Amino acid sequence: IKPDVVNKLSELLFIVAIYISDVQPSEYFEEREFYEQQSDISEYIHYIKTMGGSDEEIESYPLEKERELLSLIALGDKKGSQRVLNEIFGHIFFSTGGKFEIIKARVLELTVLLSRAALEGGADVEQIFGLNYKFLNEINNYHTIDELAFWLSKIMARFTDCVFNLASAKHVDVMYKAIDYIKRNYMNKITLEEVASHVYLSPSYFSKIFKEEMKVNFNTYLNMVRIEVAKKLLLNDSIDLVDLSNMVGYEDQSYFSKVFKKMTGVSPGKYREARGQIKK
């Protein structure tokens, strides 16, 4: 039997077992999420221990990972954000020798950074500030590193939800699946019909609920994702504009430039010259 078939069958068995038991399904899912996160963090710590390099390189804070995390949150990419967050937490644990108070201080710093990333992604200011205040007052309720890691994961998920306010979406499962597909394939020539097929809906119905939930149509959202990635790539002077436009899914550079200027107010070249410091 193929591994993917075994995985699907085990997942089905897990779901059936949950719903015929007396325990609330949310408790099972939360517990599984907790152990999956611990496994991911442990795996990354093992990777750090075995990857080699100087002590300074291993102990230095992974700023590139942090930037990647903030970019993913601003795009509302929960799955990608969780992966990078686990890697950052694993690095913090390893570099601090597991010292709880130091890890706690780093977690506080990350909480503030996560909130700022959500704001940059378009989340409501008052909602984010309210959540930030709530979360910062909760941290003293946790007394183990595992609890801190899981708590930070929940914060990240909540802030990511706020970017497109999916927490109150009627078709949340469909939207998460569609958004995840777009963010993994934006560099290709994807269409509304392709994404609708991925979430098992007709193109017309998918188009309708997408606009209702996201407040923008499919093409506008796809362009938003592509332009956000392009803004990061433009800070790298070694990437030619023609190559860059292809990297984010535009076959025609002139069309890419037109979309970029419409969404940012400046051309890609001007954005690169200003190093992204564009007044809005």
URWO-V600907 format. One record per residue. SS is DSSP state (H for helix, E for strand, - for the rest). PHI is phi in whole degrees, -180 to 180 (999 if undefined). D_CENTER is the distance of its C-alpha to the mean C-alpha in Angstrom with 2 decimals. Layout:
{{SS;PHI;D_CENTER} {SS;PHI;D_CENTER}}
//
This chain:
{{-;999;32.98} {-;-67;29.81} {H;-56;26.93} {H;-68;24.54} {H;-69;27.35} {H;-61;27.80} {H;-62;24.13} {H;-66;24.32} {H;-67;27.63} {H;-67;26.52} {H;-66;23.59} {H;-63;26.20} {H;-63;28.57} {H;-62;26.06} {H;-65;25.42} {H;-61;29.20} {H;-61;30.00} {H;-63;27.74} {H;-79;29.36} {-;-103;32.90} {-;-92;32.59} {-;-88;33.46} {-;-86;30.21} {-;-61;27.51} {H;-54;24.76} {H;-60;22.05} {H;-68;23.66} {H;-65;23.42} {H;-64;19.78} {H;-66;18.94} {H;-65;21.25} {H;-64;19.83} {H;-60;16.24} {H;-61;17.89} {H;-71;19.76} {H;-65;17.04} {H;-65;15.06} {H;-60;18.42} {H;-65;19.06} {H;-63;15.90} {H;-65;16.71} {H;-62;20.36} {H;-64;19.74} {H;-72;17.99} {H;-62;20.86} {H;-62;23.31} {H;-62;21.80} {H;-61;22.24} {H;-64;25.76} {H;-106;26.77} {-;-83;25.23} {-;83;28.07} {-;93;28.18} {-;-76;29.83} {H;-61;29.40} {H;-65;28.26} {H;-65;25.44} {H;-71;24.28} {H;-82;24.72} {-;-66;23.16} {-;-69;19.83} {-;-77;16.97} {H;-62;16.31} {H;-63;14.73} {H;-64;12.05} {H;-64;11.64} {H;-63;11.51} {H;-63;8.87} {H;-61;6.66} {H;-64;7.95} {H;-66;7.54} {H;-66;3.85} {H;-67;4.43} {H;-62;7.52} {-;-90;6.62} {-;77;5.44} {-;-89;2.96} {H;-68;3.77} {H;-64;5.42} {H;-66;4.19} {H;-62;3.20} {H;-63;6.45} {H;-61;8.14} {H;-70;8.20} {H;-61;9.07} {H;-61;11.76} {H;-68;13.07} {H;-64;13.48} {H;-65;15.18} {H;-61;17.31} {H;-66;18.38} {H;-62;19.30} {H;-61;21.26} {H;-68;23.07} {H;-72;23.93} {H;-97;25.26} {-;70;27.24} {-;75;25.69} {-;-76;27.29} {H;-59;26.00} {H;-64;26.80} {H;-70;25.15} {H;-61;21.92} {H;-60;22.17} {H;-65;22.58} {H;-65;19.51} {H;-64;17.45} {H;-61;19.02} {H;-62;18.06} {H;-65;14.36} {H;-60;14.59} {H;-66;16.06} {H;-63;13.58} {H;-62;10.62} {H;-66;12.98} {H;-66;13.81} {H;-63;10.38} {H;-64;10.30} {H;-63;13.85} {H;-64;13.23} {-;-80;10.97} {-;106;14.10} {-;-68;14.04} {-;-67;17.62} {H;-61;19.13} {H;-63;21.43} {H;-63;18.98} {H;-67;16.60} {H;-63;19.74} {H;-65;21.12} {H;-66;18.20} {H;-60;18.19} {H;-61;21.93} {H;-62;21.68} {H;-66;19.20} {H;-66;21.20} {H;-84;24.30} {H;-89;23.03} {H;-60;22.42} {H;-74;26.13} {H;-82;26.09} {-;-111;24.49} {-;-127;26.79} {-;-130;25.21} {H;-66;22.42} {H;-62;21.06} {H;-64;21.04} {H;-61;19.26} {H;-62;16.45} {H;-70;16.03} {H;-62;16.43} {H;-63;13.72} {H;-62;11.33} {H;-64;12.67} {H;-62;12.30} {H;-58;8.60} {H;-63;8.45} {H;-67;11.19} {H;-65;9.97} {H;-66;6.87} {H;-57;9.81} {H;-67;11.91} {H;-59;10.34} {H;-120;12.09} {-;53;14.08} {H;-74;13.39} {H;-61;14.90} {H;-107;18.23} {-;-70;17.80} {-;-75;20.76} {-;-115;19.18} {H;-60;15.84} {H;-64;15.87} {H;-64;16.81} {H;-67;14.23} {H;-61;11.23} {H;-66;13.05} {H;-67;13.89} {H;-64;10.60} {H;-61;9.23} {H;-65;12.61} {H;-62;12.54} {H;-73;9.48} {H;-93;11.24} {H;-131;14.56} {-;-58;14.58} {-;-76;16.84} {-;-100;19.36} {-;-86;21.80} {-;-90;20.12} {-;-125;21.91} {H;-60;21.68} {H;-62;24.14} {H;-66;22.06} {H;-70;18.98} {H;-60;21.50} {H;-64;23.09} {H;-64;19.89} {-;-102;19.61} {-;61;23.44} {-;-129;24.40} {-;-71;26.92} {H;-54;25.73} {H;-66;27.57} {H;-71;26.19} {H;-62;22.58} {H;-60;23.10} {H;-65;24.62} {H;-73;22.01} {H;-63;19.12} {H;-68;20.94} {H;-63;21.84} {H;-81;18.37} {H;-93;16.49} {-;67;19.65} {-;-140;19.58} {-;-79;20.83} {H;-58;19.10} {H;-64;20.28} {H;-64;19.31} {H;-65;15.67} {H;-59;15.74} {H;-65;17.40} {H;-60;14.93} {H;-63;12.09} {H;-63;14.75} {H;-70;16.18} {H;-62;13.10} {H;-68;12.85} {H;-60;16.66} {H;-60;16.82} {H;-70;15.21} {H;-68;17.55} {-;-65;20.49} {-;-75;20.59} {-;-99;21.78} {-;-66;25.43} {-;-78;26.10} {-;-93;24.27} {-;-66;26.78} {H;-61;25.87} {H;-65;27.06} {H;-65;24.88} {H;-63;21.84} {H;-63;22.38} {H;-68;22.58} {H;-64;19.41} {-;-108;17.42} {-;99;19.55} {-;-108;22.64} {-;-77;25.95} {-;-108;27.95} {H;-63;27.39} {H;-65;29.44} {H;-68;27.36} {H;-58;24.16} {H;-63;25.97} {H;-64;27.12} {H;-65;23.69} {H;-60;22.27} {H;-66;25.24} {H;-63;25.06} {H;-90;21.50} {H;-116;21.94} {-;93;25.72} {-;-138;26.45} {-;-77;26.81} {H;-57;24.54} {H;-63;27.47} {H;-65;27.91} {H;-63;24.24} {H;-65;24.60} {H;-61;27.89} {-;-84;26.52} {-;57;23.64} {-;82;21.27} {-;-88;23.38} {-;-101;24.19} {-;-76;25.77} {-;-102;24.62}}
//
